[in-house]
Amino acid sequence: MLRDTVRALAEAKIAPFAAEVDEQGRFPQEALDALSAADLQAVHIPEEYEGAGADALATVLVIEEVARVCASSSLIPAVNKLGTMPLMLSASEDLKRRYLTPVARGEAMFSYCLSEPEAGSDAAGMKARAVRDGDYWVLNGVKRWITNAGVSEYYTVMAVTDPDKRSKGISAFVVEKSDEGVSFGAPEKKLGIKGSPTREVYLDNVRIPADRMIGEEGTGFATAMATLDHTRVTIAAQALGIAQGALDYAKNYVQERRQFGKPIADFQGVQFMLADMAMKLEAARALTYQAAAKSERGDADLTFYGAAAKCYASDAAMEITIDAIQLLGGYGYTRDYPVERMMRDAKITQIYEGTNQVQRIVMARNLPK
């Protein structure tokens, strides 16, 4: 039921703009409007904060179905979860009510600020600083690769509060777009997900009330890592959607494309390619849904499964989209057909929220018992 509802909305109100959004590199406002009107922009937020209260699997289904037609648009519900998850895990009740509610209402979006120019995979090496000044914290630094920066109203920002403690000296804060001293760099010129703005966030003596700290001082890095355990599952969902869209398009194309007097779908070599694509996709889906269930329960082995789902699904999406282009031949290599966009979009799922090389390190350190 949920899948059918989201698919119908995505095909009617998001898909028609997907190519234009990619070509122009503009934010998919039509998608935000459609998702917000249907209360699908942040389905994970609990009912007590006026959210839909969807579980982790339902959230995966929403992201997957939006990504099937437009990966850039799927980053609206995905990044809303990424930005708000630290609050759901660690924030005070007052902070939750203050910031989760407007996101649940569709009045604001939330982004996540962890990476920096010199702190990517080594997030604990960040340089952004937060210094206590009475009842305030003053933040300075630069955050890089921030998805939906400049569009989101709110930002979860990780900053060093005690430089002598490395990861245990990092704290998390809520920063508002309107806070004095907050500014943004130019949008990055990216290979894919061109409709989702990626910018640097500049913090220049940003003075915020002390009650905007998420959790206790020094717990920010632990909160950031726990957040990623949950949200890597949403990147796996995005990868599933991209791969499904590519497979669907390629399957329909080979049934219509005729060579040597018959549809190319009749050739065994093409059938084998489609079979392998579908097999990889279903294996990735099973692992992703299992990880979503573990996310919802808060299972102890979520770290492994979240990393495994993200890694496997994104690798599968890359392979499936490449094969989809191959099945379309020269047409697949042009922007007149969507599989070219899907391949470019799939690539980022192997990189963000931790590269797949990092995911393998995470998995090796957290092997199931």
C-alpha positions in Angstrom: 0.0 0.0 0.0 2.7 2.5 1.0 4.9 1.5 -1.9 2.0 1.9 -4.4 1.1 5.3 -2.9 4.6 6.7 -3.1 5.2 5.2 -6.6 2.1 6.8 -8.0 3.0 10.2 -6.5 6.6 9.9 -7.7 5.6 9.0 -11.2 3.0 11.7 -11.5 4.7 14.6 -9.7 8.4 14.0 -9.5 9.4 11.9 -12.6 8.2 14.6 -15.2 10.8 17.0 -13.8 13.7 14.7 -13.2 15.6 15.2 -16.4 15.1 19.0 -16.2 16.3 19.1 -12.6 19.5 17.2 -13.6 20.1 19.2 -16.8 19.6 22.6 -15.0 21.2 21.5 -11.8 18.3 23.1 -9.8 16.7 22.1 -6.6 13.6 19.9 -7.2 11.0 22.2 -5.7 8.2 20.2 -7.3 9.3 17.1 -5.4 9.5 19.0 -2.1 6.1 20.4 -2.6 4.6 17.0 -3.6 6.3 15.1 -0.8 5.3 17.8 1.8 1.7 17.8 0.6 1.6 14.0 1.2 3.5 14.2 4.5 6.3 12.1 3.0 9.2 14.6 3.3 10.2 13.3 6.8 8.0 10.2 7.6 10.5 9.0 10.2 9.6 11.7 12.8 7.5 10.3 15.7 3.9 11.2 16.1 4.5 13.1 19.3 6.3 15.7 17.2 3.5 15.8 14.6 5.3 13.3 12.4 3.9 10.3 10.6 5.8 8.0 12.9 6.9 5.7 10.1 9.3 2.9 11.1 12.7 2.4 9.5 11.4 0.0 6.8 8.6 2.4 5.8 11.2 5.2 5.5 13.3 3.0 3.3 10.3 2.3 1.0 9.6 6.0 0.6 13.2 6.8 -0.3 13.5 3.8 -2.6 10.4 4.7 -4.6 11.4 8.4 -5.0 14.9 7.4 -6.0 13.5 5.1 -8.7 12.5 8.2 -10.6 14.8 10.9 -9.3 17.8 10.4 -7.0 18.1 14.1 -6.2 14.5 14.2 -4.9 15.1 11.1 -2.7 17.6 13.2 -0.8 14.8 15.2 0.7 13.4 12.5 3.0 16.9 10.9 3.3 18.7 14.0 4.5 15.9 15.1 6.7 16.4 11.8 8.5 20.2 12.2 8.5 20.0 15.8 10.0 17.3 15.0 12.6 18.6 11.5 13.7 21.1 13.1 16.2 18.3 14.9 17.9 16.2 11.7 18.0 19.1 9.8 19.5 20.5 12.3 22.0 18.7 15.7 22.3 16.7 17.1 25.1 12.9 16.9 24.9 12.7 20.6 24.4 15.1 20.6 21.5 13.2 17.7 19.9 10.0 19.6 20.1 11.5 22.8 18.9 13.2 21.4 15.8 11.5 18.1 14.8 8.0 19.6 14.7 8.6 22.1 11.9 10.4 19.4 9.8 7.5 17.1 10.3 5.1 19.8 9.2 7.1 20.4 6.0 8.1 23.9 7.1 11.8 23.3 7.2 14.5 20.8 6.1 17.5 19.6 8.1 21.1 19.0 7.0 24.0 17.2 8.6 27.4 18.9 9.0 30.2 16.4 9.8 32.8 16.4 7.0 35.4 19.2 6.6 38.1 20.0 3.9 40.7 18.0 5.9 38.4 15.6 7.7 36.5 13.3 5.4 36.9 9.6 6.3 38.8 10.7 9.4 35.9 12.7 10.8 37.5 12.8 14.3 40.2 15.0 12.8 37.8 17.9 12.3 39.0 21.4 13.1 35.7 23.3 13.6 35.7 24.7 17.1 32.9 25.6 19.6 34.0 27.8 22.5 31.8 28.4 25.6 31.0 32.0 26.4 28.6 32.2 29.3 25.2 30.9 28.2 26.3 30.6 24.6 28.6 28.7 22.4 30.6 30.4 19.6 31.3 28.3 16.5 34.0 28.8 13.9 35.0 26.5 11.0 34.1 25.1 7.6 32.0 22.1 6.8 32.2 20.5 3.3 30.0 18.3 1.2 26.9 19.3 3.0 23.8 18.0 1.2 21.0 20.5 0.7 23.0 23.3 2.2 21.4 26.6 1.7 18.0 25.1 1.2 17.7 23.5 4.7 16.7 25.8 7.6 18.5 23.7 10.2 21.9 22.0 10.5 23.3 19.5 12.9 26.9 20.7 13.3 29.7 18.7 14.9 32.5 20.8 16.4 35.5 20.4 18.8 34.8 21.6 22.3 37.9 20.0 23.9 40.8 19.6 21.4 42.8 17.5 23.8 40.3 14.6 23.7 40.0 14.0 20.0 36.8 12.1 19.3 35.6 12.5 22.9 36.1 16.2 22.7 33.5 16.7 19.9 30.0 18.0 20.6 26.9 18.4 18.5 24.8 21.5 18.0 21.8 22.8 16.1 22.6 25.7 14.0 20.0 27.7 12.1 20.4 29.1 8.6 19.4 32.5 9.9 22.0 32.6 12.7 24.4 35.5 12.2 27.7 34.3 10.8 26.3 31.4 8.8 27.0 31.5 5.1 27.4 29.0 2.2 29.8 28.4 -0.6 28.9 28.0 -4.3 27.2 24.8 -5.3 29.7 22.0 -6.1 29.7 21.0 -9.8 29.0 17.3 -9.4 28.8 14.2 -11.6 25.4 13.3 -10.4 22.6 14.2 -8.0 22.8 17.6 -9.6 19.4 18.7 -8.2 20.5 18.4 -4.6 22.8 21.3 -3.8 26.1 20.4 -2.2 27.9 23.4 -0.6 30.4 24.3 2.1 28.9 25.8 5.2 30.9 28.6 6.8 30.7 29.3 10.5 32.1 32.7 11.4 31.7 33.5 15.1 28.3 31.9 15.1 26.9 32.6 18.6 24.1 30.2 19.6 22.4 29.5 23.0 23.9 26.8 25.1 20.7 24.8 25.1 21.2 24.1 21.4 23.8 21.5 22.2 22.6 18.0 21.3 23.2 15.7 24.3 26.1 16.2 26.7 29.3 17.9 25.9 31.8 15.5 24.3 29.2 13.1 23.1 28.8 14.5 19.6 31.1 12.1 17.8 29.4 9.1 19.3 26.1 10.5 18.3 27.4 11.2 14.8 28.5 7.6 14.4 25.3 6.2 15.8 23.4 8.3 13.4 25.3 6.9 10.4 24.5 3.3 11.6 20.8 4.2 11.0 21.1 6.4 8.0 23.5 4.2 5.9 20.3 2.1 5.5 18.7 5.1 3.7 21.6 5.3 1.3 21.1 1.6 0.6 17.5 2.5 -0.1 18.4 5.2 -2.5 20.7 2.8 -4.3 17.9 0.3 -4.6 15.6 2.8 -6.1 18.1 4.0 -8.7 18.9 0.4 -9.6 15.2 -0.5 -9.9 14.6 2.5 -12.1 17.4 1.5 -14.4 16.3 -2.1 -14.6 12.7 -1.2 -15.3 13.7 1.1 -18.1 16.2 -1.4 -19.7 13.6 -4.3 -19.4 11.0 -2.3 -21.3 13.5 -1.0 -23.9 14.8 -4.5 -24.9 11.2 -5.7 -25.4 10.7 -2.9 -27.9 14.1 -2.6 -29.6 14.2 -4.9 -32.6 17.4 -6.2 -34.3 17.8 -9.1 -36.7 14.1 -9.3 -37.1 13.0 -9.7 -33.5 13.1 -8.0 -30.1 16.5 -8.1 -28.5 14.9 -9.4 -25.4 14.6 -12.7 -27.2 18.4 -13.1 -27.3 19.9 -15.2 -24.5 22.8 -12.9 -23.9 20.4 -10.1 -23.1 18.3 -12.4 -20.9 21.3 -13.4 -18.9 22.2 -9.7 -18.3 18.7 -8.9 -17.1 18.7 -12.0 -14.9 21.9 -11.0 -13.2 20.7 -7.4 -12.7 17.5 -8.6 -11.1 19.4 -11.1 -8.9 21.8 -8.5 -7.6 18.9 -6.1 -6.9 16.9 -8.6 -5.0 19.9 -9.6 -2.9 20.6 -6.0 -2.1 16.9 -5.4 -1.2 16.8 -8.3 1.2 20.0 -7.1 3.0 18.7 -3.5 3.1 15.3 -4.5 4.5 17.0 -6.7 7.1 19.2 -3.7 8.1 16.1 -1.5 8.3 14.5 -4.0 10.7 17.6 -3.9 12.8 17.6 -0.1 12.7 14.1 0.0 14.0 14.8 -2.5 16.8 18.2 -0.9 17.7 19.9 -4.3 17.4 23.5 -4.5 18.7 24.7 -5.7 15.3 23.2 -2.7 13.4 26.7 -1.2 12.7 27.7 -4.2 10.6 24.3 -4.5 8.8 24.0 -0.8 8.1 27.5 -0.7 6.6 26.9 -4.0 4.7 23.6 -2.8 3.2 25.0 0.5 2.1 28.1 -1.1 0.6 26.4 -4.0 -1.2 23.4 -2.0 -2.5 25.5 0.8 -3.8 27.9 -1.6 -5.5 25.0 -3.4 -7.0 23.4 -0.1 -8.2 26.6 0.9 -10.0 26.8 -2.5 -11.8 23.1 -2.5 -12.7 23.1 1.0 -14.1 26.2 0.3 -16.2 24.5 -2.8 -17.5 21.3 -0.8 -18.3 23.4 1.6 -20.4 24.9 -1.4 -22.2 21.5 -2.8 -23.0 20.4 0.5 -24.6 23.7 0.6 -26.6 24.5 4.0 -28.0 21.1 5.4 -26.8 22.0 4.6 -23.2 25.1 6.8 -23.5 23.0 9.9 -24.3 21.1 12.3 -22.1 17.9 11.6 -24.1 17.5 8.4 -22.0 17.4 8.3 -18.2 19.8 5.4 -17.6 22.8 7.7 -18.2 21.6 10.0 -15.4 20.9 7.0 -13.2 24.5 5.7 -13.6 25.9 9.1 -12.6 23.6 9.3 -9.6 24.4 5.7 -8.5 28.1 6.6 -8.2 27.6 8.9 -5.2 26.0 6.1 -3.2 29.4 4.3 -3.1 31.0 7.5 -1.7 28.9 9.5 0.8 28.1 8.5 4.4 31.4 6.8 4.3 33.1 5.4 1.1 32.6 1.7 0.5 36.3 1.1 1.4 35.5 2.6 4.8 32.3 0.5 5.0 34.5 -2.6 4.7 36.6 -1.5 7.5 33.5 -0.9 9.6 32.2 -4.3 8.8 35.5 -6.0 9.6 35.6 -4.4 13.0 32.0 -5.4 13.7 31.6 -8.9 12.3 28.4 -10.7 13.5 28.9 -13.2 16.3 
